[in-house]
């Protein structure tokens, strides 16, 4: 094999490996991104329990003591 063929083969191999890693990374990002929920975090002012509820609600009832709480702001 001559130098040109070896160099071409080496470059094709590098491009294929980088392409494979980018495709696998994209699949992984999409899989992880689909699991992210849009829930809100709530903290009860009475019993200090921390829980989540739907992102659309402004106030939520505590599952431990039943007190209605507003979303916790970080």
Long-range contacts (C-beta under 8 A, 24 or more apart in sequence): 40-71, 40-72, 41-71, 41-72, 41-74, 42-69, 42-70, 42-71, 42-72, 43-69, 43-72, 44-69, 45-69
